Amino acid sequence: MEQHDIVSETEWMAARKALLAEERAFTHARDALVAKRQALPWVKVEKTYTFVAPQGPRTLAQLFGPRSQLLVYHFMLGPEWEEGCPGCSFLSDHVDGMLTHLEHHDVTYVAVSRAPLEKIEAFRKRMGWRFPWVSSNGSDFNFDYHVSFSEADKARGKALYNYVEQDYVSDELPGISAFYRDEAGNVYHTYSAYARGAEMAIGAYAMLEFTAKGRNEKKDMREWMRHHDRYEDAPSQPACCAHAKS
């Protein structure tokens, strides 16, 4: 950790107030950015997507339940994978506590993965999560929303992700998509974010950034973060499998 100046309370207060002015400006800039996000045009979803849920087949419109808004978390768990992505799991550890609040604000949250439902349910049980999680196996959904990639993408070494063509790194990548359903039952795609775009959902990061060491990462979360049952003081588990099968 870098050496910090040690100062008087008066000097610290002056520095803190200067930073507070910047923090307030950042908050207001973020509010303005969020307003632009919510003013984006929408795209009507014309294709019928079918998902496998514990209750049986569900269309995208049915995933909304009684609500008009739907958040889909594109969870990295491919058909051949033995366990979910640790980073997606890190984010998902934050979801159950907010479900009631989302649902009472007209928002349904659902995770979607290409793995068969049996694998999803087994991993969900291991992690102890309650949030809805469905399989898109056999559907174009993940490919159409650019979080799953084809053998052709792999062969050419390129894939469209986060709105740009970039090097192929995995058959699955993370993201979050927002949808709206009107009173006539029409569904619209309103927003999608990928890579670090969904990072604000990770409350642990926000808490870490209050601390002296912050995130304390040289590159990214993979340096220190584990499935919550794989830390040294957690119940013992088998050795970690490679999550990005190719």
Secondary structure, 3 states (H helix, E strand, C coil): CCCCCCCCHHHHHHHHHHHHHHHHHHHHHHHHHHHHHHCCCCEECCCCCEEEECCEEEEHHHHCCCCCEEEEEECCCCCCCCCCCHHHHHHHCCCHHHHHHHHCCCEEEEEEECCCHHHHHHHHHHHCCCCCEEECCCCCHHHHCCCECCHHHHHHCEEEECCEEEECCCCECCEEEEEEECCCCCEEEEEEEEHHHHHHHCHHHHHHCCCCCCCCCCCCHHHCCCCCCCCCCCCCCCCCCCCCCC
